[in-house]
Amino acid sequence: MCQMLEALVRHLEEVGQIDLSECFIDGTFVVAKKRGVNVGKTKRGKGTKLMVIADAHGLPLAVHTASASLHEITLVEATPDEAVTVGRPERLIGDRAYDSDPLDQRLAQRGIELIAPHKGNRRKAAKQDRRSLRRYKRRWKIERTFAWLNAFKRVIIRRDRCVERYTAFVHLAFSMILLRRYL
């Protein structure tokens, strides 16, 4: 199933419809009705966390599934590895949860700039200036991607015990989103 998504995204990348200059990252909680791999307990119940990277237009490029009990900052580094594009994102724009100096350094070693507003309880001096934080205003595009994903009932509630099958349905949903958008 991932091969279809890869072929579609690579075609859109060749045509110039995919913009990797600024990409958005965020995670969402998916309720799991059964046990299985990557199902974890939280205050909201048991579930899975979907980490998604979308391009500058809000088109989904990468998805990583993990246990919901893990914090999103620990899943950021694994998500670009799941990308179906040839190129890598130049900038990742996230919310305040991604404000971490060690994460900034690890992503910078990979050639990715992380843009996230600083937390209110930050003790070290601010590293990002206002110019790069202007891009944060366009973060609504990743929220729109999740709204598009919520149109697929099979994806918003995880009923599969097998994580590979669930991820395949997420890839199918992303393929349908891309097909509706450009073809």
C-alpha positions in Angstrom: 0.0 0.0 0.0 2.9 2.3 0.7 4.2 1.8 -2.8 1.1 3.5 -4.2 1.5 6.5 -1.9 5.2 6.7 -2.8 4.5 6.6 -6.5 1.9 9.4 -6.2 4.0 11.6 -4.0 7.1 11.1 -6.2 5.0 12.1 -9.3 3.8 15.2 -7.6 7.3 16.0 -6.5 8.6 15.7 -10.1 5.8 18.0 -11.4 6.6 20.5 -8.7 3.4 20.3 -6.6 5.3 19.3 -3.4 7.1 22.0 -1.5 9.7 20.8 1.0 11.0 24.3 1.9 8.8 24.3 4.9 7.0 21.3 6.4 4.8 21.0 9.4 4.8 18.3 12.0 2.3 17.3 14.6 0.8 14.3 16.3 -2.7 13.2 17.1 -4.2 10.6 19.4 -6.1 7.7 17.9 -8.4 5.7 20.1 -7.7 2.0 20.0 -10.6 -0.4 20.7 -8.4 -3.5 21.0 -5.0 -4.4 22.3 -2.0 -4.7 20.0 1.4 -3.4 19.1 1.8 0.4 19.6 -1.2 0.7 21.9 -0.4 2.6 25.1 -2.4 3.8 28.1 -3.0 7.5 28.6 -5.4 9.7 30.6 -7.7 9.6 27.6 -7.7 5.8 27.5 -5.6 3.4 25.4 -4.6 4.5 22.0 -2.0 5.1 19.3 -0.2 8.3 18.3 0.1 9.3 14.7 2.9 11.6 13.9 2.4 13.3 10.5 4.6 15.6 8.4 2.8 17.7 5.8 4.4 20.0 3.2 3.8 23.7 2.7 0.4 23.0 1.1 -0.7 20.6 3.9 -0.2 17.5 1.8 0.8 14.5 3.9 4.4 13.3 3.3 5.2 11.0 6.2 3.4 9.2 9.0 4.8 7.4 12.0 2.7 5.3 14.4 3.7 4.8 18.0 2.3 4.1 21.4 0.2 7.0 22.7 2.0 6.9 26.1 5.2 8.3 24.5 5.7 12.1 24.3 5.7 13.6 20.8 9.2 15.0 21.2 10.6 11.5 21.3 8.9 10.6 18.0 10.0 13.6 16.0 13.3 12.1 14.8 11.8 8.9 13.6 9.1 10.6 11.5 11.2 12.1 8.7 12.6 8.6 8.1 9.1 7.5 7.1 8.9 10.2 4.4 7.9 9.0 1.0 9.6 11.8 -0.9 13.0 11.8 -2.5 14.1 15.0 -0.7 14.2 15.9 2.9 12.3 18.8 4.5 14.4 21.9 5.0 12.4 23.2 7.9 10.0 21.5 10.3 7.5 23.7 12.0 5.9 22.5 15.2 4.1 23.7 18.3 5.5 24.5 21.7 5.9 20.8 22.6 8.8 20.6 20.2 10.9 23.3 21.9 14.0 21.4 22.9 17.7 22.3 22.4 19.0 18.7 22.1 16.3 18.0 19.5 17.3 21.1 17.6 20.9 20.0 17.5 20.1 16.4 16.4 17.9 17.6 13.6 20.4 20.3 12.5 23.0 17.5 12.1 20.6 15.9 9.6 20.2 19.2 7.8 16.7 20.0 9.1 15.9 23.3 10.9 13.3 23.0 13.6 11.0 26.0 14.2 8.9 26.0 17.4 7.9 28.8 19.7 9.6 28.8 23.0 7.9 27.4 26.1 7.0 29.9 28.9 9.2 28.1 31.4 12.3 28.0 29.3 15.5 28.7 31.3 18.1 29.0 28.6 18.2 32.1 26.4 16.0 32.1 23.3 17.6 30.8 20.2 15.0 31.6 17.5 14.3 35.1 16.3 10.9 36.5 15.3 11.6 36.2 11.6 11.7 32.4 11.6 8.7 32.3 14.0 6.6 34.1 11.4 6.3 30.7 9.6 4.4 29.4 12.7 1.3 31.3 11.6 0.8 28.9 8.7 0.7 25.8 11.1 -3.0 25.6 10.5 -2.2 23.5 7.4 -1.2 20.5 9.5 -4.4 20.8 11.4 -6.3 20.9 8.1 -4.5 17.7 7.1 -5.8 16.0 10.3 -9.3 17.3 9.5 -9.0 15.6 6.0 -7.8 12.5 7.8 -10.9 12.5 10.1 -13.1 11.9 7.1 -11.9 8.2 7.1 -13.6 6.3 10.0 -11.3 3.4 9.6 -8.4 5.6 10.5 -9.7 7.8 13.4 -10.6 4.7 15.5 -8.0 1.9 15.5 -9.8 -1.4 15.5 -6.9 -3.5 14.1 -4.5 -5.3 16.4 -1.8 -5.4 13.6 0.0 -2.0 13.4 1.1 -2.7 9.8 -2.5 -3.1 8.7 -3.5 0.1 10.4 -0.6 2.0 8.9 -1.6 0.7 5.5 -5.0 2.1 5.9 -3.5 5.5 7.0 -1.4 5.4 3.8 -4.5 4.6 1.8 -6.3 7.6 3.3 -3.3 9.8 2.5 -3.3 8.5 -1.1 -7.0 9.4 -1.4 -6.4 12.9 0.0 -3.6 13.4 -2.5 -5.8 12.1 -5.4 -8.7 14.3 -4.4 -6.4 17.3 -4.2 -4.5 17.0 -7.5 -6.0 14.5 -9.8 
